[in-house]
Amino acid sequence: MFSKLKQGDNVYFFRMFGFMKPYRVPFVFGQIMYSAQQFGFTLILSLFVGNITAGIVAMDGGMVMDAAWMFIFSLAGFLLALGIGIFIHILTTEFAVRDMKRKLFRTFVRHGLEDSTSGHSGDSLAVLNTDATNAEQVFGWPLQNIIARVIGIVGSAITIFVLDWRLGLASVVMGGICFALQHRFTKPLARINTERLEANADSVKEATNILSGAMTIRAYNMQPQGLLAFDRENRRIRLLDFRRAIISTWQSVLSGFEMWVSMAIVFALGGWLAATGRMEFHLIMVALGMFSTFVSSLGGIGGTYANLQGPIAGAKRVFAVMDAADNAPTIRKNIGPEPSGYELNIRNLNFKYKDAAAPVLENIILDAPENKMIALVGTSGSGKSTLLRAIIGFYDRENMGISLGGRSIDNTATANWRKNFAYVDQSCRLFDMNIRENIAMGRGGQINQADIDNATARAACDFIHDLEAGYDTPCGEGGDALSGGQKQRIAIARALYKGAPILVFDEATSALDSDSERQIMETIENLRHDHTILITTHNLENIKTADIIIVMEAGKITESGTHADLIAKGGIYHRLYTKT
C-alpha cells in the first residue's frame, strides 16, 4: 500500500521530506502533538460531558466537582502540549523550507541560468515564487489535517470499541459509507487544484512579461492587449475557483447530511443499549462525541488529500528544476595542470543551445595570444556573442576544446576559469546598489577606493564627480537611475577593477555618444599592452588597429587577419567595412 502511495506525482510529496531529514525527530514529535488537537480536545470534552452526566443522574455533587477539576487539569495539560507541538512544528518547518528555497535559488544561480542570455524568465520567477511557496505547504495544513484525521479515525475507533463493540461496529460501517461517498469528490478536486496552480504560475509569467516590457507596450499603445492577456489568465483562475466552489459546496452539504444521519443511527443504537441495560447512559455521550470525530475524520480525509495536490504540483515543478541541474554534466574539476600564461586556444568548438535544431557555433578554431586585441565581427546572429560566452564558461558543456595557457576548460572549476575574465556586455546590467558597490562587485564586493578611482578614470566616468552623492549615488533597479552611457561606463569600470588578464567587451560601447565611445576605445587600446582584449562591435572603425580580426558568418569563422589583410582580400569584411 505504501509503495502505491509513492507512485506518480505523489513521489514529490515524499521527496519534499528529504529537506526535513535533518529535523525529522523533532518534526515528527511536534507534528503528532500538533495534529492530535482535534481528537484530544474531543476526547477530553466527551469524557467531561459523560462524567458530568453521570454525576447529575446520580445527584452526586462530588462526582460533578471531580469531573470539573479533571476537565480543567486535562485541558491545561493538553493546551501546554499543543503549544509545544505548534512551536516545534513551526521551527522545523521554517528550517526545512529555508533549505529548500536556498537549494532552489542556488540551482538557478549556478545551473538554471547557464544557458540563458537574458537572466530570469517569467517561468523562472513563477518557480521561485509561486511554486516554491506552494511546495512548502507540503509541511503545512493539508499534511496536518491528514495526520489529524488519521489520529482521529484510529483514536476514536479504539475508544468506541472499548466502550462497546456494537457501537464500534456500527461506527465502522457508517464511517465506511461516508468515506466512500466523500471519496468521489477527491479526484475532481485534486485535478482542479493542480490546474489552478499551473494557471497561477502562467499568470505570474504573463505579468512578468508585461511588466518587463512596459515601455514597449506603452510606446505601441498595446496596453489593452497586455491587460487582455493578463485578464485571460485570471479568468482561467476564476473559472477553476468557481468549479472548485461548486464541488466543495456539494461535498459540504453531503458531509453534513451524512453526519446527522450517522449520528441519528448511532444515537438510536446507543439509546437501545442504555434502555436494555447493556450500556450506561453517560458512556453513550462519550461514544457520540468520539463518533462525530470518527465520521468527520474519515469523510474529510479524501478532501484533505485533494487539497494536498496543489502543494504536490508545486513540488513537482521545483524538483524539475533541481533534477535538471543534478543531471547536468559534472565537469570542470581542478585536475589539470596550472595554466602557463594566458594564451587562449580553441580547437573544433561546436555548440548548440538546448532543444535547438541547428548548432550556433561550428568547427571554431581560434588562437588569441597574450596581450593582443582580437576583434570578432559579423552580422547580427553570426555567433559572436555566443562564442564569447562559451569562452568565458557560461555554457556547461563537455569537450568544447577551449584552453587557456595550456589548461582545458573541461579540467578547470568554473569559478577558477572565470576569474581570468572580466566581461562587459551591451546590457551593462547594474544592481540596485550605489555606484561604488556596483564597481566593487568586480572583486566580490571588496572596496579599495584608490583602485576604484583608477578604474573609473580609465573608463571615462568623470560624470560621477558631478553627481551630488558621487560614488554613493543609487543606481536603481537594473541601473535605471542612470543613463545608458553612464551605465556602460560604470560596467566597464567594474571590469577594469576586477583586474583580470582577459577583458571581454561584447558591444560594450553601443550606448555611448561618439566622444565617450572614442575615450573608451582609447582606454581599450591602452589596455592591450597588459591585457588580452576580446571585443565585438558593429562599428568597424573601432577595431581597425586590432591585432587579429575574426569574421563570423552563420556560426563559422570565414575570415581572419589584420584590417589591411582583410580589406585587400575583398571578402565579407571588406563588404561590412564599406557599409559602415
N, C-alpha and C positions, 0 to 999 in steps of 0.2 A: 504493500500500500504506500509506504514511504517513497519507494522508487517511482511510483506513478505520480506522486505529487511533484517530483523533480523533473517531470517531462515538460517539453515545450517551453513557453516563456516563464513558467514557474521557476525554472532553474536560476533566473536572475534574482528572484526573491532570496534564494539560499546563498547566492554569490554575494549579495549585499552584506551578509553576516560575516564575510571574510574581514570586513573592516571592524567588526565588533569583536573579533577573536582576542585581541589583547585585553579586552574588558569584559569577556564573556561571563566570568563568575559573578562579579557584582551586577552585571546587566540581568542575568537570569534571576538572581535573588531579588533585585528591585522590581523586575517585570512581574514576578509571581505575586509579590506583596501589593504592587500597584493594581494588577489585574484582578486580584481576589476581592476587590472592594464591593462589587455588586453582590456576590454570594455571601461574603462575610456580613455585610450590613443586613441583608435579608434574613440570614440565619439568626443574628442577634435579635432583630426585631420580632421574628416569628417566635423565638423562644420566650421573649418578653411578653408578647401577647398571650401565648399559651399559658405561661405561669401566672400572669395576672388573671386570666380567665379562670384558672384552677382555684386561685385564692378567693376570687369573688364568689364562685359557685360554692366553695366550702365555707364562705363567710369567715375567712381566717385572715385577720389584718397582718399577722406576722408574715404569712406567705406573700402577701401583696408587697410589703416593705422589702422583703428579701429579693423578690423579683425586680423591684425598682433599683435597689442597690446593685444587684448583679448586672442589670442593664447598663447602669451608669459606668461601672468599672470596666465592663466588657467593651462598651463604646469608646471609652477613653483609651484603652489599650489598642483597640482596633484603629482609631484615628492616628495614634502615635506611629503604629506600624505602617499605616498608609502614607503618612508624611515622609517617613524614612524611605519607603519604596519609591515615592514620587521623586524625591531628591536624587536617589541613586540612579533612577531611570533617566532623568533629565541630564545628569552629569555624564553618564556613559554614552548616551545618545549624542550629546554635543561633541564628545571626543571622536566617536566613530564618523559622524558627519564631517567634522573638520578634516579627518584623514582622507575621507572620500573626495571632498572638494579640492583638497590640496593635490592629491594624485591626479584628479581630472585636469586641474589648471596646469600642472606641470606637464601633463601629457600634451596639452595644446601648445604650450610654450616650446617644449623640446622636440615634439614629433608632429603634432597636428598641423603646424604652420610651415613645416619644412618645404612642402610643395606648393605653398601659397605665395602669390606675388602681391597680394593686396591686404594681408592681415586677416582679422576676424571677419567671417561672413555672418550673415543673419542667422544661418543654421547653427554656426558655432556658438553664437550668443544664446540661442534657444537652448542648446545643450547645457551650456554653463549656468544658465539662469533657470529656465522653466523645468527642464528635465532633471537637473540635479536637485532642485527643490522638491519635485515630485518623488524622486527616488528616495530621498531621506525620510519620506513618510512611511517607508517600509518599517522603520523602527517606531512609528508613531501610533496614532489612534486606531487605524484598521487592525494592526497586529494586536494591540492591547484589547480591542473588542473581541478578536478571535480567541485569545487566551482567556479573557474574562468569561466568554461564553462556554468555552471548554470546561473551565473550572466550575462554572455554574451548572453545567449539564452533569458532570461527574459527581460533584459535591451534593447537588440536590437529589440526584437519583439514589445515591447511597443513603442519604438521610431519610428519604421517603421509604425505601425498602427496610431500613432499620425500624421505622415506626410501624409499618405494616406491609407485608409482601403483596397483598391485594391492591393496595393503593399504589405501590411501586409498579406493579404490572400494568395497571390502568394508565399510569403516567407515561410509561414507555410507549404503550400503544398510541395514546393520544399525541404524545410528542413526536412519534414517528410520522403520523399523518400530517401534523403541522409542518414538519421538516420537508416532507415530500412536496407539499403544496408550495411552500416558500422557495424551494429549490428551483421551481420553474422560472422564477424571476432572476436567478443568478446569472445565467448566460447572457441574456439581453442587456442586463445592467453592466456586466463586465465588458461586453463589446462596446457599449456606449461610452463607458469611462475611458477605455483605450482610445477610441476615436476622438474623444474630447481632448485628450492630452495631445494627440497628434495635431488636431486643429489649433490648439492653443500655441503649439510650437510654430506652426505655419503662420499664425497671426503675429507672433514676435518677429519672425523672419521678415514678413511683409512690412511691419512697422519700421524695422531697422533699415530695410532697403529704401523706404520712403524718406525717412529722416536723414539718412546719409546723402541722399540726392535732393535735398530740399531746395537748394538754389537752382538746380537744373529744372526741377518741377515748376518752380515759380517763374523762371525765365521763359518757359514754353507754355505757361498758363495751363499746366496739367494738374492743378490742384483737384478738380472734380474727379479725374481719372484715378489719382492717388487715393483719394478718400473712398472712391468706389471699390478699389481693390482691397483696402483695409476693411470696409464695411462688408464685403463679400465673405471674408474670413470670419468676421464677428457674427455674421448672420448664420454661418455654419455652426458656430458655437452655440448660438441661441437656440437653433433647431434641436441640437443634441441635448441641451439643457431641458427643452420642452418635452422631448421624448423621455428623458430620464425622470422628469417630474411626473408624467402620466404613469409610468411603470411603478415608481416609488409610491404614488398615491394608492394605486390598486393593491400594492403589496401591504401598505399600512392598514388599509381597510380590511383586507383579508386576514391580516395578522390579528387585528383587534377582534374580529368575528371568531376566529379560531380560539383566541384566548378565553373569551366569555363562554363559548360552548364547552371547551375543555374544563374550565373551572366549574361550570354547572354540573358536568358529569362527575367530576371528582368529588365535588361537594355533596352531590346526591349519594355517591357511594360511601363517603365518609359519614354522612348522616345515617345511612342504613347500618354501618358498622357501630356507630355510637348508640343507635336505638336498640340494637340487638345485644349490646353489652360487649361487643368484641373489641371496642377501642374507646378510650376516654375522649371526651369532647375537646378538652384543651389541646390534646395532641393533634386533633384534626385541624386546628388553627395553625399549628406549626407546619403540618403537611401541606395545607393550602398555600402558605407563604413560600414553601420550597417548590411547590408545583408551579407557581407563577414564574419563578426564576428558571425552572427547568424548561418550560414550554417557550418562554420568550428567548432563552438562550439557544435552544435547538432550532426554533423557527427563524431566528435572525442571523444564524451563522453563515447561511448562504449569501444573504445580502451584504454581510460584512466582508466576505470573501470577494464579492463583486467589487466592493469599494477599494479593495487592495489591488485591483488590476491597473488602476491609474499609476500608482507608485511602481508597480512591476514594469509597466510600459516605459516609465521614465528611467528605471534602472537598465532596461534593455538598451536604450539609446546611449546611456552613459557608458555601458560596457562595450558597446560597438566602437566607441572612440578609443577606449583603453585597449581593447583587443587588437585594433588596427595598429596601434603603436607597439604593442608587445610582439606582434608578428612581423614588424619591420626588420630588415636585415641588421644583425648585430655586428657592425663593422667599426673600423677606425679605433682600434685599441693601440696603446703605446707599445708596440712590439718591434718596431723598426729602428734603424739607427738614427742618431740625431742628425738633423739637416746640416749639410755643409754649404753655407751660403744661402742665397735666396733666388737662384735661377729657377724659373718656372718652366716646366716641360709638360706638354700634353701629347699623348700618343693614342690615336684612334678612339677619340671620345665619341660615344653615341649616347643620346639621351632622348627620352620622350616623357611627357607628363603622364600621370596615372590616367588610365582609361582612354588615352589619346590613341587615335588610329595610326598617325604618322609620327615619326621622330622629329624633334625640334632641332637637334644637332646630329650631324652625320660625319663620321670619319674626320674629326677635328685633329689636326696636327699643328702644334704651335710651340715655339721656343721664345721665351722672354728673358733675356739676360738681365743681370742685376743693374740697377741704376740707369735704366733706359726707359724711354717713353714708348709704349705700344698703344696705338690707336686702333679701335675697331669701328669700321664704318659700314654703312649699308642702309637699305631702305627699311622702313618700319616692318617688323615681323621677320627680319632676316636671321634673328637668333643672337644678336649682340648681347642683350641684357641677360638672356638665359645662359650664355656662355660665361659671363662674369659671375653670375650667381652660382653656377656649377663650380667655378674655380674657388670661390670663397667657401664652398661647402654647404650651400643651402639645400642641396638635394641629397637625400640619404640613399645613395646607390653604390653598389659594388662595381669593381672593375672599370672605373672611369678613366684610368690611365693618366691621372694627374699627379705630378710630383713636384716637390719644392726642395731645392738643394739636395736632390737625390732621394728624398724621403717621400713615399707614396701616401696619398690621402687615405687609402684603404687601411694603412697601418698606423694612422695618427688619430688620436682622440679629437673629436670635433672642436672642443674648446681650445685645445692646443694648436690646431690648424688655423682657426680663425683669428687667433691673437696676432698672426702675421699680416693681417689685412685690416685696413680702415676703409669703410665703404660709405659713399655718398651717392644716393640715387636722386632721381628727378622729383620724387615726392618730398624729400628732405623732412621726414617726419620728426617733429619736435613733441615733447611731452609737457603735460600740464605742470610745469615747474618754472623757476625763473631761468634767466639766460645762463647764469653761472652753473647752475645744476645741470642744465642740458649739455653744456660743453663738458662738464666733469664726467658725464656718462662715458666719455671716451676712455676713461681709466677706472671704470667701475664705480664712479661716484667720488673718487678721491680728488680733493681740491688742492691744487698748487697755483696760487694766484699769479705768480710770475710766469709760469708756463702757460696759463690761460691767457694772460696779456699777450704773450708772444704768439700764441695760436691765432688770436683774434686779429692781431696786427697783420699777420701773414695772409689771413683770409679776408682782408679789407673790411673788417667790421667796425669802421670808425663811427658808425651811427650809434653804437652802444653808449658812447660818452655824451651823446646829445640827448639821450633819454633821461627823464627826471630821476628814475630809480637806478639807472645804469645797469650793472650786472644783475641787480635784484628785480628787474622788470619781469613780471609774469609773462610767459609765452602763450598761455591759454591752451585749451584742448586742441591738440594737433598743431599748435603754433598759430592758431587763428588770430591771436592778438598782434601778430607781426605781418608785414607784407611778404609776398612771395620771395622777393630778392633778399630780404633780411633773413628769412628762414633758411635760404640756401647758404648764405654766408656763415650763419651760425652752425649749420650742419657740417660745412667744410672745416670750420674751426674745431669742431668736435673730432673730426677725423684727424686733423693735424695734432691735436692734443694727445691723441692715443699714442702717437709715436711709432706706428707700425712701419715695417720696412717696405710694404707694398701698399700703395694708395690706389683705390679703385673709384673712378668717377664715372657714373652712369648718367649722362645728360645732366651733370651737376650744375651747369651754368644756364640751363634752359629758361629760367625765370628772371635772369638778370638783365639790366639795361646794358647798352653797349660799353659804357665806361666801366661799370663794375665787372662785366664779363672780361674786358681787357685786363683789368687788375688781377682777377682770379687766374687767368691764363698765364700772366707773367709770374704769379706765385707758383703755379704748377710747373712752369718752365724751370724755375729755380730749384724746385724740389727734386727734379730728376737727377741732380748730382749726388744725392744721398738716399734716394728712394726709387723703387721701381714704380712706374706710373702705368696703370691700365685705364684707358679713357674711351668713352663712346661719346659722339657728338654728331649732330646734323649740320653744324657749322664747320665745314671742312677747312676754312681759313684758320681755325684754331689749332689744327693738328698738322699744319704743313711742315713743321720742324720735327715731327715725331721721328724717332729712330726707325721704327717699323710701323707701317700702316697695313692692317689686315682688312681686306674687303670680304664681306659675307653676303651670301645670297641664298635664300631658302635653306638656312641651317648649315651651309657648307662654306668653306673658305675657297674663294675663287681666285683671289689675287693677293700678293703681299710684296712689300718693298718700301722704298722711300717715296716721298712725294714726287720727286723728279723722275724716278724709275717708272712709277705708275702713270704719270702724265705722258711720258714718252711711249708707253705701251699702247695708249689709246683705247683702253678697255673700259670696264664698268666704272672704275674710279675716275677716269677722265670724263666720262659722261656725267657722273654725280657732281664732280667739281665744277664743271662748266655750267651746271644748273644753279649753283649757289650764288 
